């Protein structure tokens, strides 16, 4: 986890210095886990990055798995950024997940079967069904 914090701090410093010109997509899986007890450095690094991203059009942040831990962070920069962008990934049909990104699934989307790796890419609050690579589906993988 220490290397993740270092990478986030480096990206934040590059944005702050105006050095990050290349387009960058940062996908944070299981975002809520970063805000569990004992992960203060990770949560702080994510919030510092989110605060700088307000001034960086070249960096896009997407999140998946916005757990209940995020409910305690409602005023944090990372939550504000996600709610403003309304962009992320959701791998369930649970409305408590989609509401973070101001999205509602249509009836046909709620009825869709979500195999492992299948979910919804949400952009500007509009969900689209997607299939992502899923390690467990690879031949020879015992998971």
Residue pairs with C-beta under 8 A, 6 or more apart in sequence:
1 39
1 41
1 42
2 41
4 42
4 45
5 41
5 42
5 45
8 42
8 45
8 46
8 48
8 49
9 45
9 48
11 20
11 24
11 26
11 49
11 59
12 45
12 48
12 49
12 52
14 20
15 49
15 52
15 53
15 55
15 56
15 59
16 52
20 56
20 58
20 59
21 58
22 58
23 58
23 59
23 60
24 58
24 59
24 60
25 60
25 62
26 49
26 59
26 60
26 61
26 62
27 62
27 63
27 64
27 89
28 34
28 46
28 61
28 62
28 63
28 64
29 63
29 64
29 65
30 64
30 65
30 67
31 46
31 63
31 64
31 65
31 66
31 67
31 70
31 78
32 65
32 66
32 67
32 68
32 69
32 70
33 39
33 65
33 67
33 69
34 42
34 43
34 46
35 43
35 67
35 69
35 70
35 72
35 73
36 69
43 73
43 76
46 78
47 76
47 77
47 78
48 77
49 61
49 78
50 61
50 76
50 77
50 78
50 80
50 81
51 77
53 59
53 61
53 81
54 81
60 85
60 87
61 78
61 81
61 82
61 85
62 87
62 88
62 89
63 82
63 88
63 89
64 88
64 89
64 90
64 91
64 119
65 91
65 97
66 82
66 88
66 97
66 100
70 79
70 100
73 79
82 88
82 100
82 101
83 100
83 101
83 102
86 101
86 102
86 103
86 122
86 123
86 124
86 125
87 101
87 122
87 123
87 124
88 100
88 101
88 122
89 119
89 120
89 121
89 122
89 130
89 132
90 97
90 98
90 101
90 103
90 119
90 120
90 122
90 127
91 114
91 117
91 118
91 119
91 120
92 114
92 119
93 105
93 109
93 110
93 112
93 114
95 104
95 105
98 104
98 105
98 120
98 122
98 127
101 122
101 125
102 125
103 120
103 122
103 125
103 126
103 127
104 127
105 120
105 127
106 127
109 120
109 127
109 129
112 118
112 129
115 131
115 134
116 134
116 136
116 137
117 131
117 132
117 133
117 134
117 136
117 137
118 129
118 130
118 131
118 132
119 129
119 130
119 132
120 127
120 128
120 129
120 130
121 127
121 128
121 130
122 128
135 141
135 143
136 143
